[in-house]
Amino acid sequence: MKRILVVAVVIVVVLAVWFLFFKPANKTMVSPQLTTNASKKHSPEFDQQITSLINSYVAMKNAFVDADTSEIKAKTSSFIASADSLNLNELQEKDSSIYMTVQQNVSDIKANADPILKENDITEMRHDFSMVSENLYPFLKTIGYEGQKLYWQNCPMAFGDDKPANWLSNTAEINNPYLGKKDPKYKSGMLHCGENMDSIYLK
């Protein structure tokens, strides 16, 4: 009788230990969370203004690829209008230092775009476009750009063998706005000269 009691106690202890330490816990499946607009930093209105700015910039860049000075001026005028339409007030409400930085970026962007409207030499226009690009790129980085993926591209010989220049594109394919389709020296032979250096997108 005593032996049976001992065996019963041992069984109870083993079962108790198993339930406490080895029984698999009930796991609740958690669905992965989809990225929603709630994770975005900016209002839809602000993002739309930035989209318009980028679209007008890309149109200007494509005009440089085509080496069409009349179209360059028309697209530059639209780009400046998009820059003028930016409402940066919501940035000021969130972070005054970012607001001041992007205000300066926008001022520099317009200061370099304006001369394109007055120039007739496409090389000079391209120098100014290069400076527009150099100010637009940090502007997008600073605001926390939330639009379609953009590529920061480089031509190592934009203004000569050792004079590179950069630009932004909405495609990974290189279509060089500095040498383009009608270069006096290379014709369209250097249209795809360049490489992707960076990309900007909502992660």
N, C-alpha and C positions, 0 to 999 in steps of 0.2 A: 504494500500500500504506500509506503514511504517513497519507494522507487518511482511509482507512478506519479506521485505528487511532485517529485523533483523534476521528472521529465516534462510534466505539464508546465511547471514554472519556467523551465528552460525554453520551451516552445513559445510561451507568452513573451519572454524577454527578447527572443530572436525576432519575433514578429514586430514587437514594439520598435526595436532598433531599425528593422528594415523600413517600416513606415516613416520613421523619423528622418532617416538619412539616405535611403536608397530609392524610395518610390519616386518615379519621375513626376516633376511638377507639371500641372496643367498649363500649357502654353497657349496664350491667346495670339492668334495671327494678327499682325499689324500691317495694314496696307501702306505701301510707300506713299509719302506725301507728294503730291504734284506741286510744281512751282505755280504760284498764282500771282495775280497782280498785287496781292497784299504784301509781297516781298519787295516790290519795286520802291525806289526811293523818291520818285518824282510823280507829279500829277500827270494824267493823260494829256492835258493841254500842253504842259511843258514838253513832254516827250514828242508830241506832234510838231511842236515848233522846231525841235532838234531834228526831227525827221525831214522836215521841209528844208532846213539848212543843209543837211547832208545831201539830199536829192539835188539841190541847186549846185552844190559843190561838185558832185559827180558829173552833172551836166556840163559844168565849166571845164572839168578835167577832160571830158570826152571831146569838147571843142578844141582843146589844146592838142589832143591826139590827132584830130583831123586837120590841125594847123589852119583853121578857118578864123581869121582875125575878127570878121564881122560877128560870127557866132560866138566867139570868145567874149566879145564886149557885151553882147546880149545876155549871155548866161552869167557873166560877172555881175551885171546890173541886177539880175534876179537874185543872185547870191547875196549881194549887199542888202537888198530889200528884206531877205530872210533874216539876215543878221540884225537889221534894224528892228525887226518884229519880235525879237527874243524878249521875253519877260522874265527877268532874273530875280524878281521879288521873292519867290518862294525859297531861293537859295539863301537870300539874306536872312530870312526867318529861321533857317536851320543852322547856318554857320556863316558868320559875318566875314571870317577870313577867306573862306572859299568864294564867297560873293565878291570880295574885292579882287581876288586873283582872276576870276573868270571875267569880271568887268574889264580888267586890263587886257586879257586875252582877246575879248571881242573888239576892244578899241584897236589893238594891234592888227587883228584880222582885217578890219575895215580900212585901216590906214594903208595896208599893203594891197588891198583889192582896188581901192579908188584909182590909183595911177594906171591900172590896166585899161580903164575907160578912156584915158587921154593919150595912150601910147599907140604907135603904129608898128613899131619894130617887135616882131614876135619873140625875139630873144629877150628883150627887156620885159615883155609881158610875162615870159616864163620865169624870169628871176623874181618878179613880184608874186607870181603864183606859188613859187617855192616858199616864199616867206609867209604867204597865207596858210599854206599847208603846215609849216613849222609852228604856227600859232594855233591852228585848229586842232592839231593832234594833242597837245597838252590840255587844251580846253576840254576836249571830250574825256580825257583821263581824269581831270579834276572834278568834273560834274558827276562822274559815275555813269557813263553812257549806258543806255538801256535799249538801244535799237538793234537793227540787224547787224550781223558780223561785218566788221570793216578790217581791211588789211593795210598795214603801214608798209609801203613799198619803196624800194631804193634803186636808183640808176647810178652806177659808179662813174659814169662819164657823161652826165647830163649836160654839162657846160664845158666839155673838154675831157681829155684822157684822165685827168686827176681832179676833176671837179664834180663831185656827186650831188644829187638832190633827191628829195623824198616827196611822196604824195600819198594820199589815202585813196583806197578803192573799195568798192562793194563786192568785188570778185577777187579770187586768188590769182586769176590769170593776169599776167603782166601786159598792160597796154600803155606804153610809155608816153607821157604827155610832153616830155622834154625833147625826145627825138622823133617820135610820132610816125605818121605815114608819109610825110613829104619832106623829110630832112634833105637839105641841099647836098649834103655829102653822102649820106647812107641810103637815101630814098626811104623805103619802108623796111630796109634790112635790119634796123635796130628797134623795130616796133615792140618786140617782146624782150628787149634787154632790161634786166633788172631782177630783183628777188624780193620775197616777202621777209620783212624784218620783225614784224610784230602783228598782233591782231587785237581788236577791241570788241568786246561783246558782253552781254549780260550773262554771267556765269551762274 
